[in-house]
Amino acid sequence: MAEILKFIYVLIIFLFLFLVRTGVGEEFECFIDDDCPPKWNEFYVSKCIGHKCDWVWKWA
């Protein structure tokens, strides 16, 4: 029983660290497209939509 609780505790800690590291919920405020971070993918570009940076398909 104690081993199961330890496993669950460790799992929760690793999930929390993963969510913090990946920046879940992280949004960039912007006024123009140049305020957004640079593109990291060849198929998407970062656009300023409603003062928030959003990924948009490049050929849309």
C-alpha positions as MATLAB code, in Angstrom:
seq = 'MAEILKFIYVLIIFLFLFLVRTGVGEEFECFIDDDCPPKWNEFYVSKCIGHKCDWVWKWA';
ca = [
       0.000    0.000    0.000;
       2.802    2.409    0.870;
       4.533    1.688   -2.433;
       1.387    2.591   -4.364;
       1.070    5.890   -2.498;
       4.740    6.658   -3.147;
       4.262    5.908   -6.839;
       1.241    8.225   -7.048;
       3.105   10.959   -5.168;
       6.108   10.741   -7.512;
       3.816   10.684  -10.549;
       2.069   13.870   -9.410;
       5.410   15.621   -8.854;
       6.715   14.662  -12.317;
       3.485   15.740  -14.000;
       3.610   19.086  -12.202;
       7.233   19.636  -13.238;
       6.418   18.724  -16.835;
       3.509   21.186  -16.958;
       5.610   23.956  -15.447;
       8.495   23.274  -17.844;
       6.331   23.251  -20.973;
       4.676   26.534  -20.033;
       1.089   25.343  -20.211;
      -1.181   28.330  -20.426;
       1.646   30.634  -21.416;
       0.374   33.376  -23.697;
       2.225   36.317  -25.171;
       0.568   39.704  -25.416;
       1.134   41.537  -28.679;
       0.061   44.503  -30.759;
       1.616   43.510  -34.095;
       2.838   40.201  -35.548;
       6.474   41.129  -34.844;
       5.770   41.109  -31.080;
       5.175   37.345  -31.218;
       8.014   34.846  -30.753;
       9.693   33.588  -33.931;
       8.320   30.574  -35.747;
       9.563   27.155  -34.688;
       7.742   25.137  -37.309;
       7.899   25.357  -41.081;
       4.117   24.840  -41.418;
       2.917   27.449  -38.901;
       3.564   31.135  -38.289;
       2.920   33.193  -35.201;
       0.267   35.893  -35.675;
      -1.146   38.529  -33.342;
      -4.886   37.835  -33.053;
      -6.880   39.729  -30.430;
      -3.688   40.921  -28.666;
      -2.585   37.293  -28.135;
      -0.005   35.387  -30.139;
      -1.512   32.421  -31.940;
      -0.129   29.779  -34.305;
      -1.716   29.919  -37.755;
      -1.209   27.522  -40.637;
       1.250   29.123  -43.037;
      -0.752   28.545  -46.221;
      -4.175   29.571  -44.925;
];
